[in-house]
Amino acid sequence: MTRHARPQSKAGQQELTASLVAALTRPEFLNQIADAMIDHRAARTAASVAVPGPAAPVLDMTSDGAQTRVGNVSPRPPGRPGAPARPISLHAIRTVAQPPEAPSYALWSVAGDGTWRWSAADVMVPTAPEWESLAAGLVASSPFRSLHITAGLLTSVEAATRFQHDGHDTEWVTIVVDRRLSSHQARRAIGHELAHVADETARVELTASLDTWRSTFTHPHRSAQAEAFAYQAEEWVEPHTRAADLIAASRRHQKQRGPRR
């Protein structure tokens, strides 16, 4: 069943309305409403008072440009003025059990000593296949048995050159490029890293043995000099650059570095 309201007479409704108006206009009732409004306003004012917190970091717009990511700023290596900050990425040479196997798309060449060398450029790295000729020329002119440009996920650098050996004077190079780079960024990064390969090729020529070369590899002064050359090379190295020209430029740069370390 549906519950219906009981009808009321017009006179009864008027009497009820008059009683409500009389009750609402009583002085004590109006005073209670005023007190409640005052208490509510005071509470809101107290809640709106700002509580002091830790000071926000201030961006220094005058030091090497604006630092857009606080806590992720690295020193600018010497070299190309205005270059984006990139940490020095020459690390200790790792010893690995055996050399890597050549991928199916590797380009093979014969070095001056008659040994086979291979170079490869991963298609997952933007513009990498354009550099195959220069990479092949470098590996054929160097003590390194292979040079692989491959894709990876890097956090602090755009690309990194990793020199490795098997403990028996077999050396090889892997260049890892962040797969998230644009074509323009990858192009500059690959040129930079191939300049490192040329620089180390020239450096090996000046040392008594590969063991001596490896022992001085991570000296801070030496790493800074290597980065300086790689940054300069970014401005002119192209995929069609000859390996002999890049190595010759490294030799000239090393002659200007002063005492060998």
C-alpha positions, 0 to 999 in steps of 0.5 A: 500500500502507498502511504498518503498525507492527511489533508489539512484545513486552510485555517490550520495551516495558517495557524501553524505558520504563525506559530513557527514565525513566532518561535524563530523570531524569539531573541534567545533563538536569534542569539544562538544562531549569531553565536554559532556563526561567530564560532564557525567563522573563527574556526575557518580562520584558524584553519587557513593559517599557513604552516611553515614548511621546508624552503623550495629549491631555487633554480640558479638561472646563471650557472650553466643554464637553468637546471630543469631537473634538481638532483640530476645535474652532472659536471660539464666535461671540457670540450664543445662550448654549450654542450649538454651536460654529459658525465664522462663515460670511460669506465674500467675495462671489463674482463669477459670470459669470451668475445661476443658472437657476430650478429647475422647483420655484421659487416666483416673486414680484414685488418692489416695483420690478416685477422678477421674483424666485424662491426655491426649496427643495430637497426633499433638505434636511429641512424646507426646503419649509416655509420657502418662504413666508419665503424668497419674502418675503425675496427680494421685499423685498431687492435679491437676485434669487433665493434657493435653499436647496439640499443639499450636503456641508459639513465645518466648518459645518452650513450656509452663506449665499453671496452672489454677483453678476454684476458688473452689480449683479445679486445673488443668494443660495444657502443650502447646508445639509449633507444629513446633518443631522437635521430638527431640526438643519436647521430651526435651520440654515435659520432661522439662514441666513435671518436672515443674508439679512434682516440683509443686506437691512437693511444694504443699506438703510443703505449708499450703494450695493451696491458699498459694501455688498460692500466692507465685507462681510467685516470681522471686526467686522461678521461677528461682529455678523451672527452674533450676530443670526442666533444670536438669531433661531434662538430665534424664527424659524419657517417662518410668520414674516413676512419684514417682521418678520424684517427689522424685527428686523434693523434694530433689532439693527443700531441697537444695534451702534454705529458702522457698519463 
